[in-house]
Amino acid sequence: MLLSSPVDSTSYICQHHFMIVNRYLALSFYVISHFLWSGVSLAETVDGTEVPVPSETVDAELVPPSSEVLFYSDRFIFRSEGLDDLMIVVFTFERGRQEEGYYGEFMGAIFERNRWAFFEGNDKYSYASSDLKKIFPSYYAQIEGSDESGFQLDYDGGDYTVKVSSGPVQEISHPQSSVVLDKKIGVAEAVLTVHGKEHWGDLVHESLFWKGFNGLRRYKGLYKDYQGFYLKSEAGQQIYFHKNSADQRAFLEKYAFSESPLPEDGVIYHQNKEVRQFDTPIALNTIDRKMPPFAIYKIPERWEVIVNPEFGSLFIWARKKISINWLLGGYVMMAIEGVIKNGEQEERLWGFAEYFP
């Protein structure tokens, strides 16, 4: 090969560098556009510490006999008996049917020793059956039982081997029940075994069926400043409430749904009976918010909830949190503590909360 003249060589080098710069600019533009428009998570943080992000892939091995879209979700929340050595474990099993096939998704986390950790295997997985009412195992987590018999949940992956065993579940609230959407919540006595040690407490079971909802799709307008609380008091009161500021009517019209979860609802349950419903709109007052890393929204961290003069008010705050953050959204899980105040009387309470911006 003949060498180029000095002038030709300089021109070639300039053209080569120009091509490299163009490639870097194109790649940067693609990555930024991908984050902005696809909703892919930028980072997960545990009180500011970045943790891995699960993949967005799913293998649909079975083809459904029809195009009817179905969605099932079962969430289990273990809360220990005492606040001083607070333990929280969250298992969420979601599964559904879409046009391409069946899918499952698992999300789990644990709060112990005053810190949160996500479980390994938080990801979508190919579902082994068309029976969506039955919860089939994910990569590391499995569940057996029913509300009538009680549940046994097992997780074995990474640094954790976790087992939760419960008694029969007592239904607390069933705010929606139809052929399109069915949502209910119950609680049972339970024992958690982790690191070879037993922790007594209770297990909350929240189930949801939603016909037409696709769990693999991101629906704009489903949540806006959503805050949900699953609390218990030292006297044994079970306190559950949530508030969603999204425009429910606009969401239903945009996606042609006939029903969606209630924008707000709440119940207080004590001694095997419902003692009161929350009045709506729920008087949920946020006292303090902070902005997490890699986000452009603020997370609420301290609240006052006015129930009524007879019951009093809740003063609650986040002890620790763990989050999955997107550029324009995210999901936050929090360990909660606080007090019920009624005049001069105070009662401690604790539990779990979640937040969608």
C-alpha positions as CSV (number, residue, x, y, z in Angstrom):
1,M,0.0,0.0,0.0
2,L,1.3,3.4,-0.9
3,L,1.4,6.0,1.9
4,S,-0.7,9.2,1.4
5,S,0.9,12.5,1.1
6,P,1.0,14.7,4.2
7,V,-2.0,16.8,3.1
8,D,-4.1,13.7,2.3
9,S,-3.1,12.1,5.7
10,T,-4.2,15.2,7.6
11,S,-7.5,15.3,5.8
12,Y,-8.1,11.6,6.6
13,I,-7.3,12.0,10.3
14,C,-9.8,15.0,10.5
15,Q,-12.5,13.0,8.7
16,H,-11.8,10.0,11.0
17,H,-12.1,12.1,14.2
18,F,-15.3,13.7,12.9
19,M,-16.9,10.3,12.3
20,I,-16.0,9.2,15.9
21,V,-17.5,12.4,17.4
22,N,-20.7,11.9,15.3
23,R,-21.0,8.3,16.6
24,Y,-20.6,9.4,20.2
25,L,-23.3,12.1,19.7
26,A,-25.7,9.7,18.1
27,L,-25.1,7.1,20.8
28,S,-25.7,9.7,23.5
29,F,-28.9,10.9,21.9
30,Y,-30.2,7.4,21.6
31,V,-29.5,6.6,25.3
32,I,-31.1,9.9,26.6
33,S,-34.1,9.4,24.3
34,H,-34.5,5.8,25.5
35,F,-34.6,6.9,29.1
36,L,-37.0,9.7,28.5
37,W,-39.5,7.9,26.4
38,S,-39.4,4.3,27.4
39,G,-39.6,4.8,31.2
40,V,-36.5,2.7,31.9
41,S,-35.2,3.0,35.4
42,L,-32.0,5.0,35.8
43,A,-31.1,3.8,39.2
44,E,-32.4,2.1,42.3
45,T,-31.4,3.7,45.7
46,V,-31.5,2.6,49.3
47,D,-31.5,6.0,51.1
48,G,-29.2,7.3,48.5
49,T,-27.2,4.1,47.7
50,E,-27.5,2.8,44.2
51,V,-28.5,-0.9,43.7
52,P,-29.0,-3.0,40.6
53,V,-32.0,-2.6,38.3
54,P,-33.9,-5.7,37.1
55,S,-34.2,-6.4,33.4
56,E,-37.2,-5.5,31.3
57,T,-37.4,-8.8,29.3
58,V,-40.1,-11.4,29.5
59,D,-40.4,-14.8,27.7
60,A,-44.0,-15.6,26.9
61,E,-43.9,-19.3,26.2
62,L,-47.6,-20.0,26.1
63,V,-50.0,-18.4,23.7
64,P,-53.4,-17.6,25.2
65,P,-56.5,-19.0,23.6
66,S,-58.0,-15.5,23.2
67,S,-56.8,-11.9,23.3
68,E,-58.5,-11.1,26.6
69,V,-56.1,-9.3,28.8
70,L,-56.1,-10.3,32.5
71,F,-54.1,-9.2,35.5
72,Y,-53.7,-10.7,39.0
73,S,-51.6,-9.4,41.9
74,D,-51.0,-10.8,45.4
75,R,-49.0,-8.8,47.8
76,F,-47.9,-10.1,51.2
77,I,-46.5,-7.8,53.9
78,F,-45.0,-9.2,57.1
79,R,-44.8,-6.7,60.0
80,S,-43.1,-7.8,63.3
81,E,-44.8,-7.5,66.6
82,G,-42.6,-4.8,68.1
83,L,-41.3,-1.4,66.8
84,D,-38.0,-1.5,68.6
85,D,-36.7,-4.5,66.5
86,L,-38.8,-3.7,63.5
87,M,-38.9,-6.3,60.7
88,I,-40.8,-5.9,57.4
89,V,-40.8,-8.3,54.5
90,V,-42.7,-7.6,51.2
91,F,-43.5,-10.2,48.6
92,T,-45.5,-9.2,45.5
93,F,-46.5,-11.8,42.9
94,E,-48.0,-10.4,39.7
95,R,-49.1,-12.4,36.7
96,G,-51.2,-11.9,33.7
97,R,-52.3,-12.7,30.2
98,Q,-51.7,-10.4,27.2
99,E,-52.0,-11.0,23.4
100,E,-48.4,-12.5,23.2
101,G,-48.8,-14.9,26.1
102,Y,-48.6,-15.4,29.9
103,Y,-46.1,-13.7,32.2
104,G,-45.2,-13.4,35.8
105,E,-43.3,-10.8,37.8
106,F,-41.9,-10.9,41.4
107,M,-40.9,-8.1,43.6
108,G,-39.5,-8.5,47.1
109,A,-37.7,-6.6,49.8
110,I,-36.8,-6.9,53.5
111,F,-36.3,-4.3,56.2
112,E,-34.1,-5.5,59.1
113,R,-31.5,-4.0,61.4
114,N,-32.8,-0.6,60.4
115,R,-32.0,-0.9,56.7
116,W,-33.8,-2.0,53.5
117,A,-32.6,-4.5,50.9
118,F,-34.2,-5.7,47.7
119,F,-34.3,-9.4,47.1
120,E,-32.5,-10.9,44.1
121,G,-34.7,-12.2,41.3
122,N,-36.9,-9.1,41.3
123,D,-37.9,-9.5,37.7
124,K,-40.4,-10.8,35.1
125,Y,-40.4,-14.5,34.3
126,S,-42.2,-16.8,31.9
127,Y,-45.3,-18.2,33.5
128,A,-45.6,-22.0,33.5
129,S,-49.4,-22.2,33.4
130,S,-52.5,-20.6,32.1
131,D,-54.1,-20.9,35.6
132,L,-53.5,-17.4,36.7
133,K,-55.4,-17.8,40.0
134,K,-52.6,-20.1,41.2
135,I,-49.3,-18.4,42.1
136,F,-46.5,-20.2,40.4
137,P,-42.9,-19.8,41.7
138,S,-40.5,-17.2,40.4
139,Y,-36.8,-17.8,40.2
140,Y,-36.2,-17.6,44.0
141,A,-39.6,-17.2,45.6
142,Q,-42.6,-19.5,46.0
143,I,-45.9,-19.6,47.9
144,E,-48.3,-22.3,49.0
145,G,-51.7,-22.1,50.7
146,S,-54.8,-20.0,50.7
147,D,-56.7,-17.4,52.8
148,E,-58.7,-20.3,54.3
149,S,-55.7,-22.5,55.3
150,G,-53.0,-19.9,55.7
151,F,-49.9,-19.3,53.6
152,Q,-46.3,-20.4,53.6
153,L,-43.9,-18.1,51.6
154,D,-40.3,-19.1,50.9
155,Y,-37.4,-17.2,49.4
156,D,-33.9,-18.4,48.9
157,G,-31.5,-16.2,47.0
158,G,-28.4,-14.0,47.5
159,D,-27.8,-13.2,51.2
160,Y,-31.3,-14.3,52.4
161,T,-33.2,-17.4,53.2
162,V,-36.6,-16.3,54.3
163,K,-39.7,-18.2,55.4
164,V,-43.1,-16.7,56.5
165,S,-45.8,-19.0,57.8
166,S,-49.3,-17.6,58.6
167,G,-52.6,-18.8,60.0
168,P,-56.0,-18.3,58.2
169,V,-56.5,-14.8,56.8
170,Q,-59.3,-12.6,58.3
171,E,-60.8,-10.3,55.6
172,I,-60.6,-6.7,56.7
173,S,-61.8,-4.7,53.7
174,H,-63.3,-5.6,50.3
175,P,-63.9,-2.2,48.7
176,Q,-64.4,-3.4,45.1
177,S,-66.0,-6.6,43.9
178,S,-67.1,-7.1,40.3
179,V,-66.3,-9.2,37.3
180,V,-64.0,-6.5,36.1
181,L,-62.1,-5.5,39.2
182,D,-61.9,-7.2,42.6
183,K,-59.7,-5.9,45.4
184,K,-59.6,-7.0,49.0
185,I,-57.3,-7.0,52.0
186,G,-56.9,-9.3,55.0
187,V,-54.5,-10.1,57.9
188,A,-53.3,-13.2,59.8
189,E,-51.0,-14.0,62.6
190,A,-47.6,-15.1,61.2
191,V,-44.0,-16.0,62.0
192,L,-41.0,-14.9,60.0
193,T,-37.8,-17.0,60.0
194,V,-34.6,-15.3,58.7
195,H,-31.0,-15.9,59.6
196,G,-32.3,-18.9,61.7
197,K,-34.2,-16.6,64.0
198,E,-38.0,-16.4,64.5
199,H,-39.9,-13.1,64.6
200,W,-43.6,-13.1,65.5
201,G,-46.0,-10.6,63.9
202,D,-48.7,-10.6,61.3
203,L,-49.1,-11.0,57.5
204,V,-51.2,-8.7,55.4
205,H,-52.6,-10.2,52.1
206,E,-53.8,-7.7,49.5
207,S,-55.2,-9.2,46.3
208,L,-56.2,-7.6,43.1
209,F,-57.9,-8.9,39.9
210,W,-58.3,-6.4,37.0
211,K,-59.8,-7.5,33.7
212,G,-58.3,-5.5,30.7
213,F,-55.2,-4.2,32.6
214,N,-51.8,-5.2,31.1
215,G,-49.2,-5.4,33.9
216,L,-46.4,-5.1,31.3
217,R,-47.6,-1.7,30.1
218,R,-46.9,1.7,31.6
219,Y,-50.2,3.6,31.9
220,K,-49.8,7.4,32.0
221,G,-52.2,8.9,34.5
222,L,-52.7,5.8,36.7
223,Y,-50.9,7.4,39.6
224,K,-50.2,10.9,40.8
225,D,-48.7,11.4,44.3
226,Y,-50.0,8.0,45.3
227,Q,-49.5,7.2,49.0
228,G,-50.5,3.9,50.6
229,F,-50.2,2.9,54.3
230,Y,-50.3,-0.5,56.0
231,L,-50.1,0.2,59.7
232,K,-50.7,-1.5,63.1
233,S,-50.7,-0.1,66.6
234,E,-49.4,-1.5,69.9
235,A,-53.0,-2.1,71.0
236,G,-53.7,-4.2,67.9
237,Q,-55.5,-1.8,65.7
238,Q,-55.1,-2.4,61.9
239,I,-55.0,0.8,59.9
240,Y,-55.0,0.8,56.1
241,F,-55.5,3.7,53.8
242,H,-54.4,5.2,50.5
243,K,-54.8,8.3,48.5
244,N,-54.2,8.8,44.8
245,S,-54.4,12.4,43.3
246,A,-54.6,11.2,39.7
247,D,-57.6,12.1,37.6
248,Q,-59.6,8.9,37.6
249,R,-62.2,9.9,35.1
250,A,-59.5,11.0,32.6
251,F,-57.7,7.8,33.1
252,L,-60.8,5.7,32.5
253,E,-61.7,7.6,29.3
254,K,-58.2,7.6,27.9
255,Y,-57.7,3.8,28.1
256,A,-61.4,2.8,27.8
257,F,-61.5,1.1,31.2
258,S,-64.9,0.7,32.9
259,E,-63.3,0.5,36.4
260,S,-60.1,1.3,38.2
261,P,-58.9,1.1,41.8
262,L,-60.6,3.6,44.1
263,P,-58.6,6.9,44.3
264,E,-58.9,6.8,48.1
265,D,-60.1,4.4,50.7
266,G,-59.3,3.5,54.3
267,V,-60.4,1.3,57.2
268,I,-59.5,0.8,60.8
269,Y,-60.0,-2.7,62.1
270,H,-59.8,-3.9,65.8
271,Q,-60.7,-7.0,67.7
272,N,-62.0,-8.9,64.6
273,K,-64.3,-6.1,63.5
274,E,-64.3,-2.9,61.5
275,V,-64.5,0.0,63.8
276,R,-64.6,2.9,61.3
277,Q,-64.1,3.9,57.7
278,F,-62.0,6.9,56.7
279,D,-64.0,9.8,55.6
280,T,-63.2,11.0,52.1
281,P,-61.4,13.1,51.1
282,I,-58.9,11.6,53.5
283,A,-57.2,14.4,55.4
284,L,-53.7,13.3,54.6
285,N,-51.3,16.3,55.2
286,T,-47.7,16.0,54.1
287,I,-45.4,17.9,56.5
288,D,-42.0,17.2,54.9
289,R,-40.7,16.1,51.4
290,K,-37.2,15.4,50.1
291,M,-35.8,14.9,46.6
292,P,-34.0,11.6,46.0
293,P,-30.9,11.2,43.8
294,F,-31.5,10.8,40.1
295,A,-35.0,12.2,40.3
296,I,-36.9,15.4,39.7
297,Y,-39.7,14.8,42.2
298,K,-39.9,14.9,46.0
299,I,-40.8,12.0,48.3
300,P,-43.0,12.6,51.3
301,E,-41.4,11.6,54.6
302,R,-43.6,13.0,57.4
303,W,-47.4,13.2,57.7
304,E,-50.4,14.2,59.8
305,V,-53.6,12.3,59.1
306,I,-56.7,13.7,60.8
307,V,-59.2,10.8,61.2
308,N,-62.0,12.3,63.4
309,P,-62.4,13.9,66.8
310,E,-63.3,10.6,68.4
311,F,-60.3,8.6,67.1
312,G,-57.8,11.4,67.0
313,S,-55.0,11.9,64.5
314,L,-52.0,10.0,63.1
315,F,-48.5,11.5,63.3
316,I,-46.2,9.3,61.2
317,W,-42.8,9.5,59.6
318,A,-40.5,7.3,57.4
319,R,-37.8,5.6,59.4
320,K,-36.0,4.3,56.2
321,K,-36.8,4.0,52.6
322,I,-35.8,2.2,49.4
323,S,-36.6,3.3,45.9
324,I,-36.5,2.6,42.2
325,N,-36.0,5.9,40.5
326,W,-36.8,6.9,36.9
327,L,-36.0,10.3,35.4
328,L,-39.7,11.2,35.4
329,G,-41.1,8.8,38.0
330,G,-40.3,6.0,40.4
331,Y,-41.5,3.7,43.2
332,V,-40.6,4.1,46.9
333,M,-41.1,1.6,49.9
334,M,-40.8,2.9,53.4
335,A,-40.7,1.6,57.0
336,I,-43.1,3.7,59.0
337,E,-43.3,4.6,62.7
338,G,-45.4,7.1,64.6
339,V,-48.2,7.7,67.1
340,I,-51.9,8.0,67.4
341,K,-52.7,11.2,69.3
342,N,-56.1,11.8,71.0
343,G,-55.9,14.6,73.4
344,E,-53.2,13.7,76.0
345,Q,-53.3,10.0,75.0
346,E,-50.7,8.5,72.6
347,E,-50.4,5.1,71.1
348,R,-47.4,3.9,69.1
349,L,-47.8,2.5,65.6
350,W,-45.6,1.2,62.8
351,G,-45.7,-0.6,59.4
352,F,-45.2,-0.2,55.7
353,A,-45.9,2.5,53.2
354,E,-45.4,3.0,49.4
355,Y,-45.3,6.0,47.1
356,F,-45.7,6.7,43.4
357,P,-44.9,10.3,42.2
